[in-house]
């Protein structure tokens, strides 16, 4: 999750900085806007990453619930028992 937050902050900063340069903002206001966008971008990516992981976990649990169960033999031989 830390990596998603870092990437979100970087993307937010880069997009706001580029948009401010394109719009012709003052340098101080440009950096201030980019800093706020960095915080918002980091929060947004963190939220998105959390939602993504939650949906992947739900999909995996549904998939595992639908798998057929293997029946274990009732004999005394285990999986790693040597046969001679």
C-alpha positions in Angstrom: 0.0 0.0 0.0 2.9 2.3 0.6 4.0 2.0 -3.0 0.6 2.9 -4.2 0.6 6.0 -2.0 4.0 7.0 -3.3 3.0 6.5 -6.9 -0.2 8.5 -6.4 1.7 11.3 -4.8 4.2 11.4 -7.7 1.4 11.2 -10.3 -0.6 13.9 -8.6 2.4 16.2 -8.3 3.5 15.7 -11.9 0.1 16.3 -13.4 -0.6 19.4 -11.3 2.9 20.7 -12.0 2.5 20.1 -15.8 -1.0 21.7 -15.8 0.3 24.7 -13.9 3.2 25.2 -16.3 0.8 24.9 -19.2 -1.6 27.4 -17.6 1.2 29.9 -16.8 0.8 29.9 -13.0 3.3 31.7 -10.8 6.1 29.4 -9.5 5.0 29.6 -5.8 1.4 28.9 -6.6 2.5 26.2 -9.0 4.4 24.4 -6.3 1.6 24.9 -3.7 -0.9 23.4 -6.1 1.4 20.5 -6.9 1.9 19.8 -3.2 -1.8 19.7 -2.6 -2.3 17.5 -5.7 0.4 15.2 -4.3 -1.5 14.7 -1.1 -4.8 14.1 -2.9 -3.2 11.8 -5.4 -1.6 9.7 -2.7 -4.8 9.4 -0.8 -6.7 8.5 -4.0 -4.3 5.8 -5.1 -4.3 4.4 -1.6 -8.1 4.2 -1.6 -8.1 2.7 -5.1 -5.4 0.1 -4.1 -7.5 -0.9 -1.0 -10.6 -1.3 -3.2 -8.7 -3.3 -5.8 -7.2 -5.7 -3.1 -10.6 -6.1 -1.5 -12.2 -7.1 -4.9 -9.3 -9.5 -5.7 -9.7 -11.2 -2.2 -13.4 -11.5 -2.8 -12.9 -13.0 -6.2 -10.4 -15.5 -4.9 -12.6 -16.6 -2.0 -15.5 -17.1 -4.3 -13.4 -19.1 -6.7 -12.0 -21.2 -3.8 -15.5 -21.8 -2.5 -16.6 -23.2 -5.9 -13.7 -25.7 -6.1 -14.7 -29.3 -5.7 -13.5 -30.8 -2.4 -11.1 -33.7 -2.4 -12.2 -36.6 -0.3 -9.4 -37.9 1.9 -9.0 -41.7 2.1 -9.8 -43.2 5.5 -6.9 -45.6 5.4 -3.9 -45.4 7.7 -1.5 -44.4 4.9 -0.8 -40.8 4.8 0.5 -38.7 1.9 4.1 -39.1 2.8 4.0 -42.7 3.9 6.6 -45.0 2.3 5.2 -48.1 0.5 7.6 -51.1 0.5 
